Amino acid sequence: MKTDDYIKKQKIALQILFEDDSLIVVDKPAHLLAIPDHWDKELPNVWHILQEKSSQHKIFVVHRLDAETSGLMIYAKNPEAHRLLCQDFEKHEVQKIYFALVDGNFKELAGKIELPLMEKPNSPSKMIISSRGKTAVTNWKVLEQFRGYSLLEVSPKTGRMHQIRVHLKGIGHPLAIDAKYGESQAIFLSQLKPKYVAKSDDIEKPLMDRLTLHAGKLTILHPTTRKEIQFESELPKDFRSLIRNLRKFRPFLLY
C-alpha cells in the first residue's frame, strides 16, 4: 500500500506549516514514524510522505521525534540547508519547547535536570542515566497541576535520544503515559471521574494511549536568510481532551 493510501485510510493528517526552497516544517501526528523504520522500510513515515510530494527535491532528515510523540519537525530540501540546520542543532542554537504531562506534583515550579545519558548495554533502543554517559541538560517549568499529574513546559538544551523521557523519570516524574520508561500505557476516563459507570455493552476507549509529549514550539535560524523564525503547534485533540478532563475531575487542591 502506498504511503498516501495508508494516510487516507488511517485518517492521519500531516500538516505542512511552512515550505520554501530550503526547508519544510510539519506538524507530525502521533502514531506516524518520522523516518523509515530500521527493520521495515515500507512502514509509513513522514520522510516518505514528503519525498513523494516533493519529487523534484531530495528530502533530508534534520532531527527526529519518537513515533508516539506529536508536534513540530523540520526537513531540509537541499544539502546546504541540511548542513546548516544540523549544525545549528549541534550547536544548540535551535530552541525547542515541548509540553509534557507527567506523574506527580511539584513543590518547586521550575528547575534544571543535568544527568548524563547513555544507551543501555545490550538494549540500544533504551537510554539510561550513567556517569559514563554524555552530558544532557533539560530545563522544565510547571504550567498547571492536577491531583496526581502535572503539565510541564520542557526545553531540552541537548539532543540525546529519549532525553526528556529519561530525565523526567530520573527526577521521579515520568511521562503520565510511557510504556518504556513509565508505568502506564493509557489513561481512561474511569481513572479520573468519580462514580464512573461503564455501559454494559461498551468497551471503554482511552482518553489517550500514547506518549504524553508534544513538540509545541520551535525557533530556528533560516538556513538561507539566517533570520530567526518561530513555529508553534497546539496540543492535539487527544491531549486536549485529557487535560480538559483532568481540570474537571482532578483539580489541584491546596490543603
matplotlib code that plots the C-alpha trace (Angstrom):
import matplotlib.pyplot as plt

x = [0.0, 1.3, 2.0, -0.7, -3.3, -2.3, -2.6, -6.1, -7.2, -6.0, -7.2, -3.7, -3.3, 0.2, 0.0, 2.7, 3.1, 5.8, 7.7, 10.2, 13.2, 15.3, 13.1, 9.7, 8.2, 5.5, 3.1, 3.6, 0.7, 1.3, 1.5, 3.4, 7.1, 9.4, 11.9, 11.9, 11.8, 15.1, 13.5, 10.5, 11.3, 7.8, 6.1, 4.5, 6.7, 6.9, 10.1, 8.4, 5.3, 7.4, 9.6, 6.6, 5.1, 8.5, 9.7, 11.9, 13.8, 15.7, 14.4, 17.0, 16.3, 17.4, 16.1, 13.7, 10.6, 9.5, 6.6, 4.3, 5.3, 3.4, 4.5, 6.9, 9.6, 11.9, 13.2, 15.7, 15.3, 19.0, 22.4, 23.5, 20.3, 20.7, 24.3, 23.4, 20.3, 22.2, 25.0, 22.5, 21.0, 24.5, 25.5, 22.2, 21.1, 17.7, 15.1, 12.8, 9.8, 7.8, 4.6, 4.7, 2.1, 3.9, 3.0, 3.0, 3.1, 5.9, 6.8, 9.3, 7.8, 10.9, 14.2, 17.1, 18.0, 21.6, 22.0, 24.4, 22.8, 24.0, 22.4, 21.6, 24.1, 22.6, 19.5, 20.4, 16.8, 16.7, 18.6, 19.8, 21.3, 25.0, 28.1, 29.7, 27.1, 27.1, 26.2, 22.4, 20.6, 16.8, 15.0, 11.4, 8.7, 5.2, 2.3, -0.5, -1.1, -3.8, -4.2, -1.6, -0.4, 1.4, 1.6, 5.1, 6.9, 10.2, 13.1, 16.0, 19.3, 21.0, 19.5, 20.1, 17.8, 14.7, 16.3, 13.1, 11.5, 14.6, 15.3, 11.7, 11.8, 15.2, 13.6, 10.7, 8.1, 7.9, 5.5, 2.0, 1.9, 5.1, 5.3, 9.1, 10.1, 6.9, 4.2, 1.2, 0.2, -3.1, -5.3, -9.1, -11.9, -12.8, -9.4, -10.3, -14.1, -15.6, -18.5, -17.8, -20.4, -19.5, -22.0, -22.6, -22.3, -19.4, -15.6, -14.1, -11.7, -8.8, -8.7, -5.1, -2.9, 0.4, 3.3, 2.0, 4.6, 4.1, 6.7, 4.9, 7.4, 10.4, 12.7, 15.4, 17.7, 16.5, 19.4, 19.3, 18.4, 19.8, 16.9, 15.1, 11.7, 9.4, 6.7, 4.0, 1.7, -1.3, -1.9, -3.6, -7.2, -6.4, -4.0, -6.5, -9.3, -7.1, -6.2, -9.9, -10.9, -8.1, -9.2, -12.8, -12.2, -8.7, -8.3, -5.2, -6.3, -4.1, -4.7]
y = [0.0, 3.4, 5.9, 8.3, 5.5, 4.5, 8.0, 8.4, 5.1, 5.8, 9.4, 10.6, 14.3, 15.5, 19.3, 21.3, 24.6, 26.1, 25.3, 27.1, 26.1, 25.3, 23.5, 22.0, 22.4, 19.8, 19.2, 15.4, 13.5, 10.7, 7.1, 8.1, 7.4, 10.4, 8.4, 4.9, 2.1, 0.3, -3.2, -2.4, 0.3, 0.2, 1.4, 4.8, 7.7, 11.5, 11.3, 9.1, 11.3, 14.4, 12.7, 11.5, 15.0, 16.7, 14.6, 17.4, 17.7, 15.2, 15.4, 15.4, 14.4, 17.1, 15.8, 13.2, 12.6, 9.3, 7.8, 8.4, 12.0, 14.6, 18.1, 20.1, 18.7, 20.2, 18.6, 20.2, 20.3, 20.7, 19.7, 23.2, 23.8, 20.3, 21.1, 24.4, 23.2, 20.2, 22.5, 24.7, 21.8, 20.5, 24.0, 24.2, 27.3, 25.8, 26.5, 23.5, 23.6, 20.5, 20.1, 17.1, 15.6, 13.8, 11.8, 13.6, 17.1, 19.6, 22.0, 23.9, 25.4, 25.3, 23.5, 22.1, 18.5, 17.7, 14.0, 12.2, 9.7, 6.6, 3.7, 0.8, -2.1, -4.7, -2.6, 0.1, 1.4, 2.3, 5.1, 5.2, 7.7, 6.9, 8.8, 7.2, 8.9, 12.1, 15.5, 16.1, 19.2, 19.8, 22.8, 22.5, 24.6, 23.8, 25.2, 23.6, 21.0, 18.4, 15.8, 13.3, 14.9, 18.0, 19.7, 20.9, 23.1, 21.4, 22.7, 20.3, 22.1, 18.9, 16.4, 12.9, 10.1, 9.9, 12.7, 14.3, 10.9, 9.6, 12.9, 13.3, 9.7, 10.5, 13.1, 10.9, 12.3, 10.1, 10.9, 10.0, 7.6, 5.9, 2.1, 2.1, 4.5, 4.9, 2.7, 3.4, 2.7, 4.7, 6.9, 6.2, 8.5, 5.8, 6.5, 10.2, 10.5, 9.7, 7.2, 6.4, 4.0, 1.9, 0.9, -2.8, -3.3, -0.9, -1.3, 1.9, 3.6, 5.5, 9.3, 9.0, 5.9, 7.3, 9.4, 12.4, 14.5, 17.2, 19.3, 22.6, 25.4, 25.6, 28.6, 28.3, 30.4, 30.1, 28.3, 30.8, 34.2, 33.3, 35.2, 33.8, 32.2, 30.5, 27.9, 26.7, 23.7, 23.5, 20.3, 17.6, 16.6, 13.6, 15.7, 18.5, 16.0, 14.5, 18.0, 19.1, 16.0, 16.5, 20.1, 18.8, 15.7, 16.2, 19.8, 20.6, 21.3, 23.1, 22.0]
z = [0.0, -1.0, 1.8, 0.6, 0.6, 4.1, 5.4, 3.9, 5.2, 8.7, 8.6, 9.6, 8.9, 8.2, 8.2, 6.4, 8.3, 6.1, 2.9, 0.7, -1.4, 1.7, 4.2, 5.2, 8.6, 9.5, 12.4, 12.9, 14.3, 16.8, 15.6, 12.5, 12.2, 11.5, 9.4, 7.8, 10.3, 10.7, 10.1, 7.9, 5.4, 4.0, 7.2, 6.5, 7.8, 7.3, 5.2, 2.6, 2.5, 1.9, -0.6, -2.6, -2.6, -3.4, -6.3, -7.6, -4.3, -2.2, 1.4, 4.1, 7.8, 10.2, 13.6, 14.9, 17.1, 18.5, 16.6, 19.6, 20.1, 18.2, 17.0, 15.1, 12.8, 10.2, 7.0, 4.6, 0.8, -0.3, 1.1, 2.2, 4.1, 5.7, 6.7, 8.3, 10.1, 11.5, 12.6, 14.4, 16.2, 17.2, 18.5, 20.5, 18.6, 18.0, 20.7, 21.3, 23.7, 24.5, 26.5, 28.8, 31.2, 34.0, 37.1, 40.4, 41.7, 42.4, 45.2, 43.0, 39.9, 37.7, 37.5, 35.5, 35.0, 34.4, 34.2, 31.7, 29.4, 27.5, 25.7, 27.9, 27.4, 25.1, 24.7, 22.0, 21.8, 25.5, 27.4, 31.0, 33.4, 33.9, 34.9, 31.8, 29.6, 27.5, 29.0, 28.9, 30.1, 30.3, 31.7, 32.9, 34.4, 35.7, 33.7, 35.5, 38.3, 38.9, 41.6, 40.7, 37.5, 36.3, 32.9, 32.1, 29.6, 28.8, 27.0, 26.2, 25.7, 24.3, 21.9, 23.3, 22.3, 24.7, 26.7, 28.0, 28.9, 30.8, 32.5, 33.8, 35.0, 36.7, 38.9, 39.8, 37.4, 34.3, 31.5, 32.5, 29.6, 28.6, 28.3, 28.0, 30.9, 32.9, 34.3, 32.2, 28.6, 28.6, 30.7, 30.8, 32.0, 34.6, 36.3, 36.7, 37.0, 40.4, 40.3, 36.7, 35.3, 32.2, 29.7, 29.8, 26.1, 25.5, 25.8, 27.3, 24.9, 26.5, 26.6, 25.4, 24.7, 23.5, 24.9, 26.8, 25.0, 22.3, 20.4, 20.6, 19.7, 17.6, 16.9, 14.2, 12.0, 8.4, 6.6, 3.7, 5.3, 8.7, 10.2, 13.2, 12.6, 15.1, 14.6, 17.0, 17.2, 19.5, 21.6, 19.5, 20.2, 22.4, 24.6, 24.9, 25.9, 28.6, 30.0, 29.9, 31.9, 34.4, 35.0, 35.6, 37.7, 39.1, 40.2, 42.2, 45.8, 48.3, 51.9]

ax = plt.figure().add_subplot(projection="3d")
ax.plot(x, y, z, "-o")
ax.set_aspect("equal")
plt.show()
